[in-house]
Amino acid sequence: MAGSSHGHTPAAWTGVIIAFIGFCVAGAFVVMAQPLGFWAGMVIIALGGVVGGIMRSMGLGQPKDVHVVPQPKTAAAVTPEPAAAKS
C-alpha cells in the first residue's frame, strides 16, 4: 500500500484523527455508564467522516487519477518453464 499513497492525505489523516477521538470519548463514557456521552462520541465519529469528505471535495484528498491498480503478472513471468521442457 505504500506505493499507492492510500490514505496519505490531509483529508484522510484529519478524518481518522477526529474519528479516533470520538472513539475514545465513546469508549470512556461506556465505561462510566453514561449513555449521553457515548452518543456524543458517536456524533464525533460521524463528524470525522463528514470533515474528511469535505476536505476531499476541497482538493485535499487523493486525486482520482493517481490511484493505480496493479496488474497481475502473466503466467510466463511467474512460472518459467524448466530447462528440459524447451524444444
PyMOL commands that set and color helices and strands:
alter all, ss='L'
color gray80, all
select helices_A, chain A and resi 2-4+10-31+35-60+75-78+83-85
alter helices_A, ss='H'
color red, helices_A
deselect
rebuild
show_as cartoon
